[in-house]
Amino acid sequence: MKYLSLLGQNPQLSIAELKSVYDIKILEQTQNVLVFESKNRINLLNLGGTPKLAEVIGEYQNVNDIKQAIIDNLLELPDDKKIFFGISIYNKKDKYFYNNLGKNIKKKLQENNRKIRWVVSKDLVLSSVVIKTNKLLTRGADFNILFLEKKMILAKTVDVQDFFDYEFRDMKRPKRDLISGMTPPKLAKILINLAGSGDTFLDPFCGSGTFLTEASLLGFKNIYGSDISLKAVEDSKDNTEWLKEKYNLDTNFYIQKCNVTNLRECWSTIRKNKFPIIVGEGYLGPAIRGGISQEQGKKLQIELEENYNRYLEGLADALEKNGRIVLIVPFIITGRETLHLNLDLKKYGLTSVFPPILYSRPDQKIGREIYILEKIKPQI
């Protein structure tokens, strides 16, 4: 089956997640769109980095053929109710073309005695919010047109991310800690998917429990969380209990206070075996207002390097052979350069699955560098 997907804020991360969860063959790729083939049906509910998913209808050389394909598709819908439809175009910034295409489709449907509404927004790409709030997937259809050098690809949206549900889990849970910062639920889901699937999961920096709750929704049954902060431990317990009640889950959560440098001993009374999957975000550095000088950046770099090399020692010690760690590591953005941490992976028997992925916003002074690591040998 061929799909067209809109990529998230970080396209590299979105593609890495798709490849990790599904066996896909990439057919076309632009800055924010991926066209791929998959033997298995894609379930958007399990992906954090794909805002919109569409099934490919066909490839075309002529715009009139695309217009006719959309009209034919809409005419197949029941004629007893008003039809709502939307269009998104990619790789072509042409508002005149967009408006002309939509008006022509609407006119043809009206000529066939159909009640029709064309849903538009200020952008040429309809967001998941617009599609969801206008119920396009239940009251009509949303179409995507990707313009390439020698052809156009038409695809019909089959699902969009449920932003209401993400917002509910993020904003309505009983405990939120805005001082220490939080990993967004979508990013947490992506990182868990990069680590793989299974039964057992550990977040050694559990904070408010975002990774724990997203891991539960992805199907992990035995989930362990620890933090050096007693407040974080209590917050995670409250949030995971809330999630179990709201989503009717039977997950086993084990949460306790523990230093990441001492994970094996902390969990030895509860769990005899090492962990197959560890995912987390540690201390990213102090909150920075305004800029950061080169001297301040270098000083912070040294401090964070010491912290993260200690973290890696504890994480590797708790990880089973061939197990996987997905770890968010900070990098520092000064006025002159970007400073990355120098981590001695080999010392702890770890290797990168592929180069770290950078994740940041333009205004941030501390960015996230996502490491995907595997244990290649037992730690000495």
N, C-alpha and C positions, 0 to 999 in steps of 0.2 A: 504494500500500500504506500502511495506517495503522499507526503505531507508538506505543508508550508507552515513554518512557525515564525512568529514575531519574537525576536530575542529580547532579553531583559536589559537592564541598565549596563551590565557588563557582558557583552556578547560572548567573549571567550569563556566566561564562567557558565553561561547558559548552554553552550555547546558541550563543554566538558561534562556537565550534569547529564545531558541527553545521552552522550556516549557511555556514561557510566551505568545508566539505568537500562538503556535499550541498545540492541545491536542494530545500529543504523548505518546507512550508506549515504554520504553527503553528495547531492547532485548539483546544487547551485548554492552560492553564498554571496550575500551583499553585506553591507555594513550592519544592518539590523534585521535581516531576514535570512532564514535557512530553508532550503528545499531538500528533503531527504526521503529515503525509502526505508521502510521498516517491515519486517515480516510479522511483527506483533502490533496489535492495536495500542496506540499511545493513550495513557490515562493521565490527563493534565492535573488531576487532583494530587498525583504523587510527585509533581515537579514544581520547584520554586522559581525557576529562572525562565519560564516560558509563559508570557502573558496571554498569548493567543495561539490557537492551533486550528489549522484548516486542512481539509482534504483536497488534493489537487483534482480539478475537473478535467483539465487538459492544457495543451500548449498551442498557441495561436500565432499567426503571422499578421493577422488583420484585426483591427479594432472592431469592425462591424461583426466579425465572427464571435468576438467576446461578448459584445452587446446582445447578440442573438442567443448565445448560450445562457446568459443571465436571465433573459426574458423567458426562454423555454423552461428554465429551472423554476422560476417563480410561478409560471402558469400551471405547473404540476401541483401547486399547493391548493388546498380546499378553497372553493369559490364562495363559500357562505360567510366568510369573515374578511375584515380588512387586512391587507397584507402590509407588513412593515419590512423595509429592506434598507441595507446600508452598503456602502462601497468604500474600500480602502485601496489607495494606490501607493506603490513603493518604487523608489528609484526614478521617480518622475515628478517634478514639482511644477504642475501645470493646472492651476485652478480652473482655467477656461475649459480644458478637456474634461476635468472632473465634473464640473457643473453641467456641461453639455451631455455627457454620458448619462448622468443621473436623470436629467430631464427627459431625455429620449426614451429611457427605459420606463419611466413613469408614464409617459404619454402612450406608449405601446400597450402597457397594461390597462390603462383607462379605455383605450380603443377596443380592448377585449372585455369591456364591462366589469373590470375588477376595481374594487376600492383599494387604493394604494397610498401609502405614505413613505416618502423617502427621508430617512433619518440622516442628518448631516451634523457636522461639528465644525469648529473653526480650523481644524487640521484636516489634512487629506487622508489621515489614518484614524479610524474610529478606535477609541480606547476601549478597554474591557469595561470601564465604568459606563460609557455610553451604550455599549452593546447590552450590558446587563440591565441597566435601568430602563431601557426601551424594549426589553424582552425580545430582541431580534431573533434569538435562536428558537423561541417558542411561537412567536407570532409572524414569522417570516424567515428571512435569511440575511446573512452578511457575507459579502463577496470581497475577495482580495485579488488584486492584479499586480503582479510583479513584472516590471519592465526590464528586460535584459537586452543585450546588444543586438541579437538576431531573432528574438522571439519574446512572447509574453506568456506568462503562466497565470491561469485563473484557478482560484481555490475557494472553496466554501467553508466558512468557519464552522467548526463542530463544537468548540468549547473555548471559554476564556477563564482566566483566573478569578476565583471568587474573592474579590477584594473585601466584601462585607465580612466574610469568615475570618480572613487574616486580621482585619481591624478589630473584630470581636475578640479574638484570642490575644491580641496585643493590648487593647485598651480596656477591656472589661475584666481581665483577670484580677484577682484580689490584690496582688502585690506587684508594684512596678518601682524600679529604682532608677531614677533619672540622673542621679549624681554619678554613679559609677559607669553609666552607659549600658545600653542593651544591644544585643545582636538582633536585627530585624527577623521576624519569623520566616520570611521568604529566604533570606540568606542562610539561616540555620538549616532549613530544609535542603537547600542546595548542597551545603557542606556535608550533611549526613548522607545524602545520595552519593557524593564523591567517595565516601568511605565504604559504601557497599550496603548490602542488606544482611539480615540475620535475626538472631533471637536476643543477643546480649549487646549492650551499649554502655559506654561510660563517658560522662562529661566531668572532668576533674576541676573545672572552673564554673560550676553550675549557675552561680549568680541567682537570677530570678527564675531559672528553670526553662528558658526558651528552648534550648537544645533537647532537654528531657521531654517536654511536651510534644515537640515536632517529631522526635524519634518514636514516641508512642503512636502518633497518628500515622506514621509510616509502617507500623506493624511490629516494631520491636516489643518483646514481651517482658524481658528482664532488663530494667534500666537503672543504672547506678549513677548517682550524682554526688559530687563532693565539692567543698569550697573551704577556704581558710577562714572565711567569715561566718560566724554563727548566724548573723542576720540573714545572709544569703541562703543558708541551709534552711532556715525557718520559712523564708519567702518561697523557696522552691517546693517545700512540702505543701504549703498552702496552695500554690498554683497548680501543682500536679493533682492534688485531691480535687480541686475545682474542675480541672480538665476531665478527670475520670467521671465525675458526676454529670457534667454538661454533655459529654460525648459518649457516655455509656461504655467506657472502656474497662477491660479487665487486666490492664498492665500491672506488673509488679514493680513498684518504685522502691529503691533503697537509697536513702539520702543521709549523709552524715558529714560532720566537720572533719576535714583532712587537708594536710599540706600535700601539694602535688609531688614534692620530693620524697614522700613517704607512702605512696599509694599502695604498694603490695602489703605492707604491714597493716595499714588502715583497714583494708578489705579482707584480710586473711581469716578473720573469724566468721565472715559471711560467705566468702567465695574462695575456694581453694585454687581454682584455675586462674590463669592470666586472662586478660581481656582481648577479644578479637578485633574490636573496633573502639577507638577513642577519638572523640571530636570535642573541640572546645576553643574558647577565646580567653586568653589570660589577660594580665594587666597590660594595657596598651600605652601607659604613660599618663602624665598629669594632663588635666584640662588646660588647653593653651588658648588664651585670648590674644588676638593680634598676631603679630609675626613671631618667628623664632630665629635667633641669630645663629650664625655658623658655629660659634663657640658653645652656645646652649645646646644646639643639635648634637654636636660631637659628644658632649658630656652625657646627654640623655642616651645616645647610642651605646656608649660603654656600659651604662647602668642597665639598659634593657638587654644587652648581649649577655651580661652576667646572669640576669634573671632567667632568660630563655634557655641558656645552656644548662642551668640547673633544672628547669622544667623538663627538658628533653631527657635528662638522665633518669628522672622519676617516671616519665611516660614510657620510655623504652623498657625500663625494668618491669613495668606492669603490663606490657604488650606481649602477646604470644607470638611465636615465630610465624612469619608471613602475615601477621596482623597489620592493620592499617591505622595510621593516625592522620587526621585532618586538623591542622592547627593554624589558627590565625596569629600571625606574627606582625608586630607594628613596623612601619617604616616612617621616617621623619622627613618632612618637606620643609627645607629652609628657603631663604630668598635666593640662594646660590646653587644649591644642589639637593638631590634626594639621597638620604642616608639609609642604607639597608643594613640589617644585622648580619654579622658574620657568625654562622652557626656551624659547629663541628658535628655534622650528622654521622660521619663514619665512626667517630669515637663511640657512639652509642649503638652501632650496628644498624643504622637507618639509611635509607636511600630515597631520593625523590622519585616518584612515579613519573612526573614530568615537571618542567620548570614552574616555579611559584607564579601564581596569578595575582595581579595587583587589583585592589578594589578600593576606590576612594572617590570623594566628591571634589570638585575644583577648589572649594574653599577650605578644605581640611589641611591641617598641619601634621596630623598623624593619620597615616593611611593603613589599610589592612593588606598584608601579603599572605596569601593562602598557600600553605605547604601541604602537599599530599605525600605522605611518607609510608614506607613499608619496612618491616623489620626483616633483614636479610640474614641475620645470624644472632644467636643468643648473646646478650650482653655479658662481657667478662667482668 
